[in-house]
Amino acid sequence: MNDEMEWLKIITAVGNARSKYIEAIQEAKAGNYEACNALVREGNESYAAGHRIHAELISKEAGGEKNEFSLLFMHAEDQLMSAETFKILLHEFLDICRRFDELERRICS
């Protein structure tokens, strides 16, 4: 399979991961932590799939098999980094949501 198909697989996988992370944040804001955790797990699986493909392509190039630079390759890299950023921010938002919920429970009790 050519590298262009691999780049499309990366874009699809990490795009799905980013969507799951955004949905997880929305569930956390609503206080639905069980649904949030399920979405985080799904996002992590998709992210890992995209990251594996990316690592394989890097290994090929390190072994001497050159990839031709293209906009599709650049887009795949951009999407991977975007998903990673959302993953990091997701955990920060979850911490804030949980702290807020705890504070609200204390004040309202």
Helices and strands as residue ranges (DSSP letters): H 3-29, H 33-62, H 71-108
